[in-house]
Structures are given as C-alpha cells and as structure tokens.
Amino acid sequence: MIPKALILAALLTAAPLFAQQSAEGFGPLDPTPPTTTTVAEIIQKMGRQESAFAAARNEYTFRQDVKFNTLSDDTGRPDGEYHQVTNISFDDAGKREERVVFAPQNTIGRVIMTENDFKDIEKRLPFILTTPELPDYDLTYLGKQHVDELDTYVFDCKPRQLLKNHRYFQGKVWVDQADNEIVLINGITVPQDTRPGHEDLSPPYTTYYEQIDGTYWFPVYTKSEGTLHFPARHGALSQDVHVRTIVRYTDYKRFHTNVTIHYNGEVLDNQNDSPQPAATQPAATQPPPPRPPQR
C-alpha cells in the first residue's frame, strides 16, 4: 500500500508474531529433533503434499471475500473501506478466473491499494509451499507443537535471496504431522519497498487452513493488521496509518478437470463431474488452529 496524495519515504514497523506459547490452544514448543524421521524427510514430504494440494485446489471453485480498512487513530474504528466479494474458479489449464459479485463504493482515503496488494491476496496470503518452490526458501526446524487437536511441526521460513520483482513469504509455518500439509502461517510479505517515490508496504498476517472434503487443508481465513509508518519528507508531515485486511475463503466446491491428484502416494478418483457440497466447516476430529490473541 502507498499513501494517497503523498509521496514519502516509508518504513514499516511490523507487529511481532503472536506469542504462540501464550495463545489459547497452543501447547509448548518442543525443540527436540524428530526421532522417527529426519527434518529433510519432513520437508520433502510436505513439498510433495503441498504440490498435490496446489493441483487439487485448481479443481475447486470458491468465494473470496476481501475487506480492507483504514482505522481511525482516535476511535480505532474504520474510517475507510474497500470490500469486494469474488467467485473464483480455474480453467482446465489452471488459469484463475474471477467474477465479482459484490463491490460497494471504495471509501479508502488515506492509502492506495497497489497491484502487489492484490497479488499478495491471491498468492502470498493463502501460502502454499510446493516442491518446485522449496529451493527458494530456507526452512529452519523449530520443533513440535500441539495446536488444539493437531500435532504439528513448526518451521521458520524465509527466502534464500530476494530476486528483483519477486515477493516472498517470511515467517512461521505449522505443518500437520499426519497429513504433511501447512495448517497455519504467521508472517509478512518481503521485500517491503521503502524507496522514496516507490513506497509499497503491507502489515503482517496470519492465515488459517481447514480440511475440506476430508483430504486437503485449504486456506479459509486471513487476518492482516498493522501500522504503516510514513516519515516526513520534503515538507510533508509524517503519517501513521493503521490498516486491517480480512480475507475469507468459503464455499469450496469441486468440479471436474483433467488434473490428476496424488494423495499419500495414491491417485485419487477424479472422474466425478458433479460438484461436491460446500465444506467450509472443520472436520469434527481435526479442528483448525485457534485464533491468535488480540493485539
């Protein structure tokens, strides 16, 4: 995001990642190495399963509800809003198709949402880490952690290098030990562009995943919030803009494509042309991770 009607040098002070040990539903982090497998094997299995999920997601339609607000410093309430609801689908080649079904007037007045903001909503907030993308990241094993009823591995994730015109996720990922899939992320998009005249900032975010149709873990909810700091420059006053984004991904329904889906080394039946019922609630035996504490 960039400041509206102001061209300022900018610096983003990210809110700290939530303290998972103190959050309700999070057990203590056990930093001891895994005993029945290796860290390299965990990462390899995760990459394979995330690749399978990336292919599977392309044969689901879903609804994406994006609400972005600037918040008043005096009241903490929204003083501007961008809201758009879009039906998302994919063609047989996996190309994303969007149909806007609700878009009231944009009342944001203090910042401008950039092309990178919309790309982040599509690519980075619903983070998927496939095998081809693994070489782009350094994954550091932090330990095992019990989250609600899930046993997870926790990794620190950061890009190995920042390539020009590329944006990356940096933060923590929680991987389900049984399904080898990401079930929770907490981090920020990097790099943050602070060049004078080219400022493009975004706050930290947390994304939650739920198991859909009893197989893959789909992103269902993202919350991003923080204060973007724009220092004074060329006589312009500095400004701090408190922003918040909520993204909900709902109404997942499967439709037929020619994609071959692999799960646990087996090819799943992909010949059912009939849409499946929407499944936006967590499975009874595997609830999603808890919400972080309020900042």
N, C-alpha and C positions, 0 to 999 in steps of 0.2 A: 504494500500500500504506500501511496505517496501523499504528502499534504496537499490539499486542494488550494489552489491560488497562491501557494508559497513554494519557492524553490530554495530549500535549505539543506545544509549538511545535516546528516542524521546519524543517530546512534541508537541501536536497540538494546535496552537492558531487559533480558529475558527473565521472566519469573522462574524461580528454581523449580526443578522437577519435584513432584509431590513426594513427600516422605512416605514411602510405601510401608515401612515398618509400623508407622503410627496410624495408617489408614485402616478403617474398619474392613475386615475380611482378608487382610494381608497378614500372613504369618511372617516369622523372622526369616531373613535371608541366610541360607546355609551355604557358605563359600567353599565347602569341601568339594573336591573334584568328583565327578560321577564315577561309580565303581563298576557298573555293568556295561559301560560303553565309553567311548572317548569323545572329547569335545569336537574333534574333527568329524566324527561319525554323526554326532547330533546335528552339526551344521549342514553336512551333506544330505542327511535325511530331510531336514527342514527345507532345503533348497528344492529337492525333488517334489516334496509335497506342496510347497508354495507354487511351483511351476504347474503342477496338476490343477491346483485351485485357480490359478490365473486363466487356464484354458476353460475350466468349468464355469467360471464367472461370466465368460463371454457367451454362455448359452442361457443366461438368466436375464429377464427384464426386471427392473426395479424402479422405485421412485426415489428421487433425491431432493430433499428439502433443505435449502440453504438460507440461513438468516444471519445477516451481518449487521452489527450495531456499533455505533459510537456511543459512549456513555458519558453523561454529564459529570463533571468533577464535583459539582455541588450536591447533586441528588443521588448519583450512582445509577440513575435510570437512563434508558435510551433517549438520545436526542437526535438520532438519525437512524434510518434502517434501509437496508437492501434485502429483499425477500424474493426468492424465486423457487418454484417447485417445478421439477422437470422429470418426465418419464424417460428412462434410459433403456436403450436396447443395443444390440450388436448385430451386424450383418454376418453372413457366413464367413467372411474374411476376418472377423474380429474387429471391424471398424465400429467405433462408438457412434451411436445415433441419439440425438436428443430432441425431445418435443416439450416445449414449455407449456405448462398447463395453468400456471398461476404466477403473475408477476405484477404486483401493485407498484405504484409510483415509487421510484427511488428517492428517499429523503436524506441521504447521506450528504453532509455539507462540509465536513472538515477534512476528509481524506478522499482519495480516489482509488477504487479497486483496479488493480492492474491486470494485464494478461497473465503474469506469473501467479497472482492470487487465484485466478480461475484454473490455471494448470495445477496448482497445489491441491485445490479441491478435488480435481479429477485423479491426480496421480500420487501425491505425497500423503495427503490426509488418510486415505484408505491404503496404507502402505502394504505392499506385497514384495517379498524378497525371494525372487526366483533364482534358480541355478545360474543362468547367464548373468545375473546381476551381482552374484556373490563376489566376484573379483573386484567390484567397485567399492567394497566396504571392508573395514576391519571390524571383526566381531570378537569381543573380549568376554570370556565366560565369567559371570559374576557369582553364580551359584544356583541353588534350587530354592524355590519359594512356593508355599501353599497359598493359593488365592481362591477364596471361597472353597468350592469343592474340587478345584483343579490343582494338580501338581505340575508346576512349570519350571522350565529352565529360564534364567534371566541373563541377557546379554547386553553389554554396551555396544552400540552400533554407531560407527562414524565412517564417512567417506575416506578412502585412502588418499585421494587427491581431488582437488576442486578444479574440474575442467571448465573452460570458458563456455558460457551459455548452457550450462547444466546446473540443475538444482538437486539436492540430496536430502535424505532424512538423516538426522543426527540425534541420538537419544538412547532410550532403553526399549528393548523388546522382550516380551514374555512369550515363551513357546510352550505349548501344551506337551507334556512328556509322552502322552499316549498317542496323540494324533500328529505330532511333529509339525504343528502349524502355529503361526502367530495368533495370539488371542488378545493381546493388549500392547499398545505402544504409547510412549510418552516422550516427546522431544520437540524438535524445531526444524524448520527447513533452512538449509545453508546452501550457498553463502547469502548473507544479508547484504544487500547493495547499499553502501553508505557514501558512494561517490557524490560529490556536490553536483546537483543538477540531474542526478540519476537515482535518487534515493528510492528504494523499494524494500519495505520492511514488513515483517509478519511476526506475530507472537507465537509462543509455544502452544502445543496442542496435545490432546490425549484422544486416542481412538480405541473404541471397544468393538469386539467381534462376538458374534453368536453363531452357533452351529445351526445351519439351515439344511433341512431335509435329512438330518442325521449323518451328514457326511463332512462337508467343508465348513470352515469358520469364515463368515462373511463380515465385513465392516458394517456396523449398524448405527454407530453414534460417534460423533466427534465434537469435542469442545475445545475451542482455542480462545485464549484470553490473555491480555497483557497491555502494557502501556508503551506506546511508541514515542520516543523522545526525539524532538527536532530542535537542536540548539539554534540560538540566534545567529543570523548571518546577513551581512550587507544591510544592516539597519533594521531587519525584520525581527520581531520578538520571537523568542523561543516558544514552543508549544509542546505539551504532553497530551497525547490523545489515547484515551482508554478505549480499547476495541474488544469486541467479543464476536466470535463466529460459532454458530451451532449448525451442524450438518447431521441430518437423519437420513439413513438409507433404509427404505421399507419396501414391503410388497414384493419380495423376491419371488419370481415365478419362472419356472424352467420352460424353455421352448426347444424345439428340435433344431440341431445343426449337424454338421458333419464332423464336429470336433470329437476326437477320441479321448476319453477321460480315463486316467490311471489312478488307482487308489490302492495303497498297500500292495503294489506290485501286480494288481489285477486290473483288467479292462472292464469298466462298468458298462452296463447295457445303456446304449444311447439311442435307442430306436423308438422311443415313445414320443410321438408328435404332440400329445395332449399336454397343455400347460398343467403344471402341478399347483396345488393350493399354495397360497402365500404362506410363508412361515417366518414370521418376524419375532416370535417369542422364543426364548432359550429353551433347550431341551430340559425336561424336569430333572434329569440326573446330572446335567452339566450346565449350571447357570453361568452367565457371563461374569467377568471380574467386577468387583464393586466400583462404584464411583469414587473418585478421589475426594479428599476433604475440601471444603470450600476455602478458597484463598481469602 
